[in-house]
Amino acid sequence: MTTVLLVDDSKFIQESIKEEIEEKYKDTLIFCANNPIEAEKIMMNNIIDLLLLDVQMPIKSGNIFLKELRSLSYYTNLPIIMLTSVKDKETVIELVKLGIDGYIIKDNISQINAKIEKYIKQPSEINRLKQFTRTSTFIMLKDEWFRAIFDLLYDGDFTTLNSEEIEKINSHLKNINKHFKLSDIETEMDIRPLAAVIYNKQTSPLFSWYEVSYLQEIKEKLSGLLLGLYLYISLNDIDEENYKFIIEFILSLLIITEFCGKLKYNKEHLIEILREKYKLFYKMFIQNCPVKLKNKIEFFDNKEIKNILSSIEYISQKLFPDNMLTFNWGHKYEIEISDSYLKLLEEFYKNI
């Protein structure tokens, strides 16, 4: 689905343009704003593929709004087509200098589809990715469910959970080992993934795009990777920096899911992004997260990290063999994992 934002103070122009576009492009979502102030509110929460912007408006002119947008890194690749009643050459030249992708004379609205066709049919992926860093509730830790998962995994903080959730997690942890208590989670690195698995399975995500068909597979994949991590660090020593990097890697899976969910991408598109653009989403997370995280992109080339990643991927596939979301790290895992260990993890997950 392609998303268009139309900014014009004339209701007649809004309705005319909307009718023209919807008649030809059925799978298009069109937002309308009466001025740039309203437009900014829409852009805070939505990824826009094409902006149709009136030049002359009260409160703030289209020219000023255009300058503001082009000064922000999020919108340097956003296609912007200006709507103008003015036909003089100087005005057009000024708009071109400001960075427009085209303009439409208002008394020739019927020609709009010819001007916007390429932006509707082939929306820019770079533009979408740049805007996503601003609109993502996961990266900004604004989603309650994701924040709770992040806190549990990253530093064992459980203050974002309510007492009922803590009680459930404690109860299941006690079934594994009576000595494990959530209040000790700060000093028990290997318990954090288990606590997050329990929370993941016991709770419903608050995603606004939860209707995507592959959400259950994502929850399974998250649990599979976390159970794999738990098993790996139960059998091996792991440096805390390496542990945090693996957690950031696993959480990037959810960030990619948010991106695909917001844009209504199908599972095939999701799998393609998982295989080809994982590092990109990791970097977006590191650079924009309000919690200061170290950029450890070079860790991807570290043999120990590759061994951990390939090991937890192997365990995840064993636990959920029908899950189509797989990673290939180009490295054979180097850990002996007995079937009895896997059976224990299967039983644990089944009984949560």
C-alpha positions, 0 to 999 in steps of 0.5 A: 500500500502506498501512502500519500499526504495531501496538504491544502487549505481548500476542501474542494482541492482536497476532494478533487485530488483524492477522487482523481487518485483513488479512482485509478490507484485503489491500493492507496491510503490518502491523508489530508491536512489543511495546513503544515501544522496538521501535516506534521502531526500525521507525519509523526506517526506515519510513513509517507510515500508522496507529499502533495503540498500547496504553496500558499497557505495560512499559518505556514506557507508550503515553501517554508514547510518544504525548507523545514522538511528538506533540512531533516534527514528523515525527509531528504528522500521524500518525493514532494510535488507542489500544488500551485496556482502561480504559473510564472517561471521565477516561482517554479525555479525557486521551488526547484531550488528548494528540492521539489520533485515536480509541480502541478498547476491547480487548474489542471488537476486532471493531469495529476495521475501522470505526474505521480504515477512513478511514486505510487507504483514504485515507492522509495524504500530509502525514503521509507527506511529514513522515515521509519527511524522517526516513526518507530515506537520500538526504536524509541522505546515508546511501545509498552510491550517492547519496552518491557522485553527490552528492559528484561533482556538488556539489564534485568529491569522488571519495574515496567511490569505489573505485579501480576506479570511478575508473579507469573514470571516468578512462578514459571522460573521456580518450576525450572529452579527453585533458586531463580527469583526475578528479583535477582535477575540483575545478577543472573544473566542467563535468566533474563532470556527465560523471563522474556520468553515467559513474558512474550508468550503470556502477553499480547503485543500492543502493536497497532499493526497486530493484524499482520498474518506472521505475528505468531511466527515472529513471537515463536522466532523470538522465543526460539532465539531467546531459548537458544541464547539461554541454553548457550550461556548455560553451557558456555561463558559469555562476555557481557558485551557479547551478551548485550550485542546478541540481545540487540540483534534479537530485538532488531528482529522485532524492529524489522517486524514493526517496519514490515507491519506498518507498511503491510509487507507480506511474509516473503518481503519480511524474509527478504529484509531479514536476510539482506538488511539485518545490519541496517536495522541494527544500526538504526536501533543503535543510533536512535534508541533513547538508551545509549547503546554502543555501536558494535557493528564490527561484532558481526565479523567476530568468530565467537559472535558468529558461533553464538548466532549460528548456535541459537539459530540452530536451537531455534530451528530445532524447537520450531521446525515449521517456522519459516523465518530463518537466518544463515550466518555462514558459520557452522555452530560449534556447540554440542547440544544434546536432544535431552537439552532440547526436550527440556526447552520444549517442555518448558515452552509448552508449559508456560 
